[in-house]
Amino acid sequence: MNDLNLLKSQTPDDEILYDLAECFKVFGDSTRIKILYSLFEAELCVQEISELLNLSQSSVSHQLRILKDAKLVKFRRDGKSMYYSLDDDHVRSIISLGMEHIEEEK
């Protein structure tokens, strides 16, 4: 098998690549990146994220919904409050690698 055929056989299906592109689109918004970065080390509620980032609670809730739908954040309920955190170590790794890449270029 030549190199081109090998590459063709190893290329994921279009649907998988589409899903990957959609995932990266979610990272393409600076507000969502700020929220993800704020959740990097701490579990926070909407009010705390709102205060930390100087954003309205409505805006934070909207962005968290997008992040939750993309399986980048998870939540838990404690009484009437919802606490958000990064979904898993993959999300943490993506943010870390992105920061490393940006810092290397400066």
N, CA, C and O atoms as a GROMACS GRO file, in nm:
protein
  424
    1MET      N    1   0.086  -0.118   0.000
    1MET     CA    2   0.000   0.000   0.000
    1MET      C    3   0.090   0.124   0.000
    1MET      O    4   0.179   0.137   0.084
    2ASN      N    5   0.065   0.216  -0.096
    2ASN     CA    6   0.149   0.336  -0.097
    2ASN      C    7   0.103   0.434   0.011
    2ASN      O    8   0.000   0.414   0.075
    3ASP      N    9   0.182   0.540   0.030
    3ASP     CA   10   0.155   0.636   0.138
    3ASP      C   11   0.017   0.701   0.127
    3ASP      O   12  -0.050   0.720   0.227
    4LEU      N   13  -0.024   0.736   0.006
    4LEU     CA   14  -0.154   0.801  -0.013
    4LEU      C   15  -0.268   0.708   0.024
    4LEU      O   16  -0.364   0.749   0.089
    5ASN      N   17  -0.260   0.583  -0.018
    5ASN     CA   18  -0.364   0.487   0.018
    5ASN      C   19  -0.366   0.463   0.169
    5ASN      O   20  -0.473   0.447   0.227
    6LEU      N   21  -0.250   0.459   0.230
    6LEU     CA   22  -0.242   0.442   0.375
    6LEU      C   23  -0.310   0.560   0.446
    6LEU      O   24  -0.387   0.542   0.540
    7LEU      N   25  -0.280   0.680   0.399
    7LEU     CA   26  -0.343   0.798   0.458
    7LEU      C   27  -0.495   0.795   0.440
    7LEU      O   28  -0.569   0.827   0.533
    8LYS      N   29  -0.540   0.757   0.322
    8LYS     CA   30  -0.684   0.747   0.296
    8LYS      C   31  -0.749   0.647   0.391
    8LYS      O   32  -0.858   0.672   0.442
    9SER      N   33  -0.684   0.535   0.414
    9SER     CA   34  -0.742   0.431   0.500
    9SER      C   35  -0.744   0.473   0.647
    9SER      O   36  -0.824   0.422   0.725
   10GLN      N   37  -0.657   0.566   0.684
   10GLN     CA   38  -0.650   0.609   0.824
   10GLN      C   39  -0.731   0.735   0.852
   10GLN      O   40  -0.746   0.774   0.968
   11THR      N   41  -0.783   0.799   0.748
   11THR     CA   42  -0.861   0.921   0.766
   11THR      C   43  -0.999   0.887   0.823
   11THR      O   44  -1.069   0.802   0.769
   12PRO      N   45  -1.036   0.954   0.932
   12PRO     CA   46  -1.169   0.928   0.990
   12PRO      C   47  -1.282   0.964   0.893
   12PRO      O   48  -1.262   1.041   0.800
   13ASP      N   49  -1.398   0.906   0.917
   13ASP     CA   50  -1.517   0.938   0.837
   13ASP      C   51  -1.547   1.087   0.845
   13ASP      O   52  -1.512   1.154   0.942
   14ASP      N   53  -1.613   1.139   0.742
   14ASP     CA   54  -1.650   1.280   0.737
   14ASP      C   55  -1.732   1.322   0.859
   14ASP      O   56  -1.714   1.432   0.910
   15GLU      N   57  -1.820   1.235   0.904
   15GLU     CA   58  -1.905   1.268   1.020
   15GLU      C   59  -1.821   1.294   1.144
   15GLU      O   60  -1.850   1.386   1.221
   16ILE      N   61  -1.719   1.213   1.164
   16ILE     CA   62  -1.628   1.232   1.279
   16ILE      C   63  -1.554   1.364   1.266
   16ILE      O   64  -1.542   1.438   1.363
   17LEU      N   65  -1.504   1.394   1.147
   17LEU     CA   66  -1.431   1.518   1.125
   17LEU      C   67  -1.523   1.639   1.139
   17LEU      O   68  -1.480   1.744   1.188
   18TYR      N   69  -1.648   1.625   1.098
   18TYR     CA   70  -1.746   1.732   1.115
   18TYR      C   71  -1.768   1.758   1.265
   18TYR      O   72  -1.769   1.873   1.309
   19ASP      N   73  -1.784   1.650   1.343
   19ASP     CA   74  -1.803   1.665   1.488
   19ASP      C   75  -1.682   1.732   1.552
   19ASP      O   76  -1.697   1.814   1.643
   20LEU      N   77  -1.562   1.698   1.506
   20LEU     CA   78  -1.440   1.760   1.558
   20LEU      C   79  -1.439   1.910   1.526
   20LEU      O   80  -1.404   1.992   1.611
   21ALA      N   81  -1.476   1.945   1.404
   21ALA     CA   82  -1.481   2.086   1.365
   21ALA      C   83  -1.583   2.161   1.451
   21ALA      O   84  -1.557   2.274   1.494
   22GLU      N   85  -1.698   2.099   1.476
   22GLU     CA   86  -1.800   2.163   1.560
   22GLU      C   87  -1.748   2.184   1.702
   22GLU      O   88  -1.775   2.287   1.764
   23CYS      N   89  -1.675   2.088   1.753
   23CYS     CA   90  -1.617   2.100   1.887
   23CYS      C   91  -1.522   2.220   1.892
   23CYS      O   92  -1.526   2.300   1.986
   24PHE      N   93  -1.437   2.232   1.790
   24PHE     CA   94  -1.343   2.344   1.788
   24PHE      C   95  -1.413   2.477   1.768
   24PHE      O   96  -1.362   2.580   1.813
   25LYS      N   97  -1.527   2.479   1.702
   25LYS     CA   98  -1.603   2.603   1.688
   25LYS      C   99  -1.644   2.656   1.825
   25LYS      O  100  -1.645   2.778   1.847
   26VAL      N  101  -1.678   2.568   1.916
   26VAL     CA  102  -1.719   2.609   2.050
   26VAL      C  103  -1.603   2.681   2.119
   26VAL      O  104  -1.626   2.775   2.195
   27PHE      N  105  -1.481   2.638   2.093
   27PHE     CA  106  -1.363   2.703   2.151
   27PHE      C  107  -1.333   2.836   2.084
   27PHE      O  108  -1.247   2.911   2.130
   28GLY      N  109  -1.403   2.868   1.975
   28GLY     CA  110  -1.376   2.988   1.898
   28GLY      C  111  -1.438   3.115   1.951
   28GLY      O  112  -1.437   3.217   1.882
   29ASP      N  113  -1.493   3.112   2.070
   29ASP     CA  114  -1.557   3.229   2.128
   29ASP      C  115  -1.481   3.269   2.254
   29ASP      O  116  -1.462   3.186   2.344
   30SER      N  117  -1.436   3.393   2.262
   30SER     CA  118  -1.353   3.435   2.375
   30SER      C  119  -1.427   3.430   2.509
   30SER      O  120  -1.366   3.402   2.612
   31THR      N  121  -1.557   3.455   2.509
   31THR     CA  122  -1.634   3.444   2.634
   31THR      C  123  -1.635   3.300   2.684
   31THR      O  124  -1.617   3.275   2.803
   32ARG      N  125  -1.656   3.206   2.593
   32ARG     CA  126  -1.656   3.066   2.634
   32ARG      C  127  -1.517   3.023   2.681
   32ARG      O  128  -1.506   2.945   2.776
   33ILE      N  129  -1.413   3.073   2.617
   33ILE     CA  130  -1.277   3.042   2.662
   33ILE      C  131  -1.254   3.096   2.802
   33ILE      O  132  -1.195   3.028   2.886
   34LYS      N  133  -1.300   3.217   2.829
   34LYS     CA  134  -1.286   3.275   2.964
   34LYS      C  135  -1.357   3.189   3.067
   34LYS      O  136  -1.305   3.165   3.176
   35ILE      N  137  -1.476   3.143   3.032
   35ILE     CA  138  -1.551   3.058   3.125
   35ILE      C  139  -1.477   2.926   3.148
   35ILE      O  140  -1.460   2.884   3.262
   36LEU      N  141  -1.433   2.863   3.041
   36LEU     CA  142  -1.358   2.738   3.055
   36LEU      C  143  -1.232   2.758   3.139
   36LEU      O  144  -1.200   2.676   3.225
   37TYR      N  145  -1.162   2.868   3.114
   37TYR     CA  146  -1.041   2.894   3.189
   37TYR      C  147  -1.071   2.917   3.336
   37TYR      O  148  -0.994   2.875   3.423
   38SER      N  149  -1.184   2.983   3.367
   38SER     CA  150  -1.221   3.006   3.507
   38SER      C  151  -1.255   2.875   3.577
   38SER      O  152  -1.240   2.863   3.699
   39LEU      N  153  -1.300   2.776   3.499
   39LEU     CA  154  -1.335   2.645   3.557
   39LEU      C  155  -1.215   2.550   3.558
   39LEU      O  156  -1.228   2.434   3.599
   40PHE      N  157  -1.100   2.597   3.513
   40PHE     CA  158  -0.982   2.512   3.501
   40PHE      C  159  -0.942   2.453   3.637
   40PHE      O  160  -0.904   2.336   3.645
   41GLU      N  161  -0.951   2.534   3.742
   41GLU     CA  162  -0.908   2.488   3.874
   41GLU      C  163  -1.020   2.480   3.976
   41GLU      O  164  -1.003   2.423   4.083
   42ALA      N  165  -1.135   2.537   3.943
   42ALA     CA  166  -1.240   2.547   4.045
   42ALA      C  167  -1.377   2.517   3.988
   42ALA      O  168  -1.406   2.543   3.871
   43GLU      N  169  -1.461   2.461   4.072
   43GLU     CA  170  -1.602   2.441   4.040
   43GLU      C  171  -1.674   2.569   4.084
   43GLU      O  172  -1.658   2.613   4.197
   44LEU      N  173  -1.752   2.628   3.993
   44LEU     CA  174  -1.815   2.756   4.022
   44LEU      C  175  -1.962   2.756   3.982
   44LEU      O  176  -2.003   2.681   3.893
   45CYS      N  177  -2.040   2.840   4.048
   45CYS     CA  178  -2.179   2.858   4.008
   45CYS      C  179  -2.188   2.976   3.912
   45CYS      O  180  -2.090   3.049   3.895
   46VAL      N  181  -2.302   2.994   3.849
   46VAL     CA  182  -2.320   3.101   3.750
   46VAL      C  183  -2.288   3.237   3.810
   46VAL      O  184  -2.220   3.317   3.747
   47GLN      N  185  -2.335   3.262   3.930
   47GLN     CA  186  -2.311   3.392   3.994
   47GLN      C  187  -2.161   3.417   4.012
   47GLN      O  188  -2.113   3.528   3.988
   48GLU      N  189  -2.087   3.316   4.055
   48GLU     CA  190  -1.943   3.332   4.075
   48GLU      C  191  -1.871   3.357   3.943
   48GLU      O  192  -1.782   3.442   3.936
   49ILE      N  193  -1.909   3.285   3.839
   49ILE     CA  194  -1.848   3.306   3.707
   49ILE      C  195  -1.881   3.447   3.658
   49ILE      O  196  -1.795   3.516   3.603
   50SER      N  197  -2.006   3.488   3.677
   50SER     CA  198  -2.052   3.619   3.636
   50SER      C  199  -1.970   3.729   3.704
   50SER      O  200  -1.925   3.823   3.638
   51GLU      N  201  -1.950   3.717   3.834
   51GLU     CA  202  -1.871   3.815   3.909
   51GLU      C  203  -1.725   3.813   3.867
   51GLU      O  204  -1.663   3.918   3.848
   52LEU      N  205  -1.670   3.694   3.852
   52LEU     CA  206  -1.530   3.679   3.817
   52LEU      C  207  -1.499   3.742   3.681
   52LEU      O  208  -1.397   3.808   3.665
   53LEU      N  209  -1.588   3.722   3.584
   53LEU     CA  210  -1.563   3.767   3.448
   53LEU      C  211  -1.633   3.898   3.413
   53LEU      O  212  -1.622   3.947   3.301
   54ASN      N  213  -1.705   3.955   3.509
   54ASN     CA  214  -1.779   4.079   3.489
   54ASN      C  215  -1.875   4.068   3.370
   54ASN      O  216  -1.879   4.153   3.282
   55LEU      N  217  -1.953   3.959   3.372
   55LEU     CA  218  -2.053   3.933   3.270
   55LEU      C  219  -2.189   3.918   3.337
   55LEU      O  220  -2.197   3.888   3.457
   56SER      N  221  -2.296   3.938   3.261
   56SER     CA  222  -2.429   3.918   3.318
   56SER      C  223  -2.452   3.768   3.341
   56SER      O  224  -2.395   3.684   3.272
   57GLN      N  225  -2.534   3.737   3.440
   57GLN     CA  226  -2.566   3.596   3.467
   57GLN      C  227  -2.636   3.533   3.347
   57GLN      O  228  -2.617   3.415   3.320
   58SER      N  229  -2.716   3.612   3.276
   58SER     CA  230  -2.786   3.562   3.158
   58SER      C  231  -2.685   3.520   3.050
   58SER      O  232  -2.699   3.414   2.989
   59SER      N  233  -2.585   3.603   3.029
   59SER     CA  234  -2.482   3.572   2.929
   59SER      C  235  -2.404   3.447   2.968
   59SER      O  236  -2.377   3.361   2.884
   60VAL      N  237  -2.368   3.438   3.094
   60VAL     CA  238  -2.293   3.321   3.143
   60VAL      C  239  -2.378   3.195   3.127
   60VAL      O  240  -2.328   3.092   3.081
   61SER      N  241  -2.504   3.202   3.165
   61SER     CA  242  -2.593   3.086   3.153
   61SER      C  243  -2.605   3.040   3.008
   61SER      O  244  -2.603   2.920   2.979
   62HIS      N  245  -2.618   3.136   2.917
   62HIS     CA  246  -2.629   3.103   2.775
   62HIS      C  247  -2.503   3.030   2.726
   62HIS      O  248  -2.512   2.928   2.658
   63GLN      N  249  -2.388   3.084   2.762
   63GLN     CA  250  -2.262   3.022   2.718
   63GLN      C  251  -2.241   2.887   2.784
   63GLN      O  252  -2.190   2.794   2.721
   64LEU      N  253  -2.278   2.874   2.910
   64LEU     CA  254  -2.266   2.744   2.978
   64LEU      C  255  -2.354   2.639   2.911
   64LEU      O  256  -2.315   2.522   2.904
   65ARG      N  257  -2.470   2.677   2.863
   65ARG     CA  258  -2.558   2.584   2.793
   65ARG      C  259  -2.489   2.530   2.667
   65ARG      O  260  -2.495   2.411   2.638
   66ILE      N  261  -2.424   2.620   2.594
   66ILE     CA  262  -2.349   2.578   2.474
   66ILE      C  263  -2.235   2.484   2.513
   66ILE      O  264  -2.214   2.382   2.448
   67LEU      N  265  -2.162   2.519   2.618
   67LEU     CA  266  -2.050   2.436   2.663
   67LEU      C  267  -2.098   2.300   2.714
   67LEU      O  268  -2.032   2.198   2.692
   68LYS      N  269  -2.213   2.299   2.780
   68LYS     CA  270  -2.270   2.174   2.830
   68LYS      C  271  -2.315   2.085   2.714
   68LYS      O  272  -2.292   1.964   2.714
   69ASP      N  273  -2.380   2.146   2.615
   69ASP     CA  274  -2.426   2.071   2.497
   69ASP      C  275  -2.309   2.010   2.421
   69ASP      O  276  -2.321   1.904   2.361
   70ALA      N  277  -2.194   2.079   2.425
   70ALA     CA  278  -2.074   2.030   2.357
   70ALA      C  279  -1.995   1.932   2.446
   70ALA      O  280  -1.888   1.885   2.409
   71LYS      N  281  -2.050   1.902   2.564
   71LYS     CA  282  -1.987   1.810   2.660
   71LYS      C  283  -1.849   1.858   2.704
   71LYS      O  284  -1.757   1.778   2.724
   72LEU      N  285  -1.836   1.991   2.718
   72LEU     CA  286  -1.710   2.049   2.766
   72LEU      C  287  -1.718   2.085   2.913
   72LEU      O  288  -1.615   2.092   2.980
   73VAL      N  289  -1.839   2.107   2.964
   73VAL     CA  290  -1.858   2.129   3.106
   73VAL      C  291  -1.968   2.035   3.157
   73VAL      O  292  -2.054   1.990   3.083
   74LYS      N  293  -1.961   2.009   3.285
   74LYS     CA  294  -2.065   1.930   3.351
   74LYS      C  295  -2.114   2.012   3.470
   74LYS      O  296  -2.053   2.111   3.508
   75PHE      N  297  -2.224   1.970   3.528
   75PHE     CA  298  -2.279   2.043   3.642
   75PHE      C  299  -2.332   1.945   3.745
   75PHE      O  300  -2.360   1.829   3.718
   76ARG      N  301  -2.343   1.999   3.864
   76ARG     CA  302  -2.409   1.925   3.972
   76ARG      C  303  -2.497   2.024   4.047
   76ARG      O  304  -2.465   2.143   4.058
   77ARG      N  305  -2.606   1.973   4.097
   77ARG     CA  306  -2.700   2.056   4.172
   77ARG      C  307  -2.671   2.042   4.321
   77ARG      O  308  -2.651   1.932   4.373
   78ASP      N  309  -2.669   2.157   4.390
   78ASP     CA  310  -2.655   2.160   4.535
   78ASP      C  311  -2.764   2.252   4.587
   78ASP      O  312  -2.748   2.374   4.589
   79GLY      N  313  -2.876   2.193   4.628
   79GLY     CA  314  -2.992   2.273   4.666
   79GLY      C  315  -3.047   2.341   4.542
   79GLY      O  316  -3.080   2.276   4.443
   80LYS      N  317  -3.056   2.474   4.548
   80LYS     CA  318  -3.105   2.550   4.433
   80LYS      C  319  -2.994   2.593   4.339
   80LYS      O  320  -3.020   2.645   4.231
   81SER      N  321  -2.870   2.571   4.379
   81SER     CA  322  -2.756   2.616   4.298
   81SER      C  323  -2.704   2.505   4.208
   81SER      O  324  -2.708   2.387   4.242
   82MET      N  325  -2.654   2.547   4.092
   82MET     CA  326  -2.589   2.456   3.998
   82MET      C  327  -2.441   2.494   3.996
   82MET      O  328  -2.406   2.611   3.978
   83TYR      N  329  -2.356   2.395   4.013
   83TYR     CA  330  -2.211   2.418   4.010
   83TYR      C  331  -2.154   2.352   3.885
   83TYR      O  332  -2.184   2.238   3.852
   84TYR      N  333  -2.071   2.429   3.815
   84TYR     CA  334  -2.014   2.385   3.689
   84TYR      C  335  -1.865   2.357   3.704
   84TYR      O  336  -1.795   2.420   3.783
   85SER      N  337  -1.819   2.260   3.626
   85SER     CA  338  -1.676   2.227   3.621
   85SER      C  339  -1.646   2.174   3.481
   85SER      O  340  -1.736   2.144   3.403
   86LEU      N  341  -1.516   2.163   3.451
   86LEU     CA  342  -1.478   2.105   3.323
   86LEU      C  343  -1.525   1.961   3.319
   86LEU      O  344  -1.523   1.892   3.421
   87ASP      N  345  -1.567   1.915   3.202
   87ASP     CA  346  -1.625   1.782   3.191
   87ASP      C  347  -1.526   1.671   3.224
   87ASP      O  348  -1.561   1.575   3.292
   88ASP      N  349  -1.402   1.684   3.176
   88ASP     CA  350  -1.303   1.580   3.203
   88ASP      C  351  -1.163   1.632   3.174
   88ASP      O  352  -1.144   1.749   3.139
   89ASP      N  353  -1.065   1.545   3.190
   89ASP     CA  354  -0.925   1.585   3.169
   89ASP      C  355  -0.894   1.618   3.024
   89ASP      O  356  -0.797   1.688   2.996
   90HIS      N  357  -0.974   1.567   2.929
   90HIS     CA  358  -0.952   1.602   2.788
   90HIS      C  359  -0.968   1.752   2.767
   90HIS      O  360  -0.888   1.814   2.697
   91VAL      N  361  -1.071   1.809   2.828
   91VAL     CA  362  -1.096   1.953   2.814
   91VAL      C  363  -0.980   2.030   2.876
   91VAL      O  364  -0.931   2.128   2.819
   92ARG      N  365  -0.937   1.986   2.992
   92ARG     CA  366  -0.823   2.049   3.061
   92ARG      C  367  -0.698   2.043   2.971
   92ARG      O  368  -0.624   2.141   2.962
   93SER      N  369  -0.676   1.930   2.906
   93SER     CA  370  -0.560   1.914   2.817
   93SER      C  371  -0.568   2.006   2.697
   93SER      O  372  -0.467   2.066   2.658
   94ILE      N  373  -0.687   2.018   2.637
   94ILE     CA  374  -0.703   2.105   2.520
   94ILE      C  375  -0.668   2.249   2.558
   94ILE      O  376  -0.598   2.318   2.484
   95ILE      N  377  -0.718   2.294   2.672
   95ILE     CA  378  -0.690   2.431   2.716
   95ILE      C  379  -0.541   2.447   2.746
   95ILE      O  380  -0.480   2.546   2.707
   96SER      N  381  -0.483   2.351   2.816
   96SER     CA  382  -0.340   2.358   2.849
   96SER      C  383  -0.253   2.362   2.724
   96SER      O  384  -0.162   2.444   2.714
   97LEU      N  385  -0.283   2.275   2.629
   97LEU     CA  386  -0.204   2.271   2.505
   97LEU      C  387  -0.221   2.401   2.426
   97LEU      O  388  -0.125   2.451   2.367
   98GLY      N  389  -0.342   2.454   2.423
   98GLY     CA  390  -0.366   2.581   2.355
   98GLY      C  391  -0.286   2.694   2.418
   98GLY      O  392  -0.227   2.775   2.348
   99MET      N  393  -0.285   2.698   2.551
   99MET     CA  394  -0.208   2.802   2.622
   99MET      C  395  -0.059   2.786   2.595
   99MET      O  396   0.011   2.884   2.572
  100GLU      N  397  -0.010   2.663   2.599
  100GLU     CA  398   0.131   2.639   2.569
  100GLU      C  399   0.166   2.689   2.430
  100GLU      O  400   0.269   2.754   2.411
  101HIS      N  401   0.082   2.660   2.334
  101HIS     CA  402   0.106   2.702   2.196
  101HIS      C  403   0.110   2.855   2.186
  101HIS      O  404   0.199   2.909   2.121
  102ILE      N  405   0.017   2.923   2.249
  102ILE     CA  406   0.011   3.069   2.245
  102ILE      C  407   0.133   3.129   2.314
  102ILE      O  408   0.193   3.223   2.262
  103GLU      N  409   0.169   3.075   2.431
  103GLU     CA  410   0.282   3.130   2.505
  103GLU      C  411   0.414   3.107   2.434
  103GLU      O  412   0.506   3.188   2.447
  104GLU      N  413   0.428   2.999   2.358
  104GLU     CA  414   0.550   2.972   2.282
  104GLU      C  415   0.570   3.077   2.173
  104GLU      O  416   0.683   3.112   2.141
  105GLU      N  417   0.461   3.127   2.117
  105GLU     CA  418   0.469   3.221   2.007
  105GLU      C  419   0.503   3.362   2.052
  105GLU      O  420   0.535   3.447   1.969
  106LYS      N  421   0.497   3.387   2.182
  106LYS     CA  422   0.522   3.525   2.232
  106LYS      C  423   0.666   3.542   2.270
  106LYS      O  424   0.706   3.649   2.313
   0.00000   0.00000   0.00000
